[in-house]
């Protein structure tokens, strides 16, 4: 579940929605303290599996935050509320809220921002529950495009960290496996092959070993077998991709 923002940042990012005549006007400091307290209450209640009460706390916190003026605090709290809805089994409501958060983040935070990518991941997790391959594939393709662009913009230091390479490799594999699940083998094969190639290049560049490459090889082998390759043919194709790694 998303971490709460530090107190110093919260103090700058809170605004109460319009008050009714019966409600006293809170000072900025009071609004900030109340918002923080409600988020902490929600987190504590979730740790005790008191999800209904936690949801009420998050909803009260959201009422204190102007989403357009302070988009990041609103987004973080809304994601906590969506996560809580999912724990309550209210998947339709959780999905609707994640879609609202995604549109919000795209508009106010950035289409390629970490917050937007995280929301896409959360939405994909929900879509997998109802086997929505079409929209899931569309969102996964978007992640692939974003990670490819991020990798292309990397500085040498960022590229050496391998972070964006591994995010790209993971997105390629996820998309390939999704297409494979709907028998779209010809579309899945180049994606999983590229995922393995990206991981190999990453390990060479970073001079590190990632054991996740073993599961990638297994995914690619299983797909090749489904497509009609023999064990020997599949292994030969994998060995060819892995060859640069053995020479490093």
Secondary structure as UniProt FT lines:
FT   HELIX           7..10
FT   TURN            11..12
FT   TURN            21..22
FT   HELIX           28..47
FT   TURN            48..49
FT   HELIX           51..62
FT   TURN            63..64
FT   TURN            67..69
FT   HELIX           71..87
FT   TURN            88..89
FT   HELIX           91..108
FT   TURN            111..112
FT   HELIX           114..127
FT   HELIX           128..130
FT   HELIX           133..153
FT   HELIX           156..161
FT   HELIX           163..181
FT   TURN            182..183
FT   HELIX           185..206
FT   HELIX           212..226
FT   TURN            227..228
FT   HELIX           231..246
//
